[in-house]
Amino acid sequence: MENPYTFDPANNRVVLNVQRPNKVWLGTGAIYFTSLFWYSRRFLRVDGNGVAAGAFAFMSLPAAYSYARFFLSSAETEAAIMNNAREGKQ
């Protein structure tokens, strides 16, 4: 099987030319704003609790990013990004 990575000649543990695809960021935005829309329709209209709405908005952003990263990115890209972060090159 062919290696999907290109390594840095100076440090052979660092992967070159690896970025998250733009569709991850677009997917994050779509999931986040959709969840805020449905939250406001289902819960915010009923109880009007602004603190709970703020907490939901704050906590749903990392969840939306995780879902988008899981469904819209490849495992090879995520592994390369995690490897570069561990090597201190991100």
Residue pairs with C-beta under 8 A, 6 or more apart in sequence:
4 76
5 15
5 16
5 18
5 76
5 80
6 15
6 16
6 17
7 13
7 14
7 15
7 16
8 14
8 15
8 16
8 89
11 87
11 89
13 83
13 87
14 83
14 84
14 87
14 89
15 80
15 83
15 84
18 77
18 80
18 81
18 84
19 77
20 69
20 73
20 77
20 81
21 72
21 73
21 77
23 72
24 65
24 68
24 69
24 72
24 73
25 68
27 67
27 68
27 71
27 72
28 61
28 64
28 65
28 68
28 69
29 64
30 68
31 64
31 67
31 68
32 60
32 61
32 64
35 60
35 64
36 56
36 57
36 60
39 53
39 56
39 60
40 53
43 49
43 52
43 53
43 56
44 53
69 78
81 90
84 90
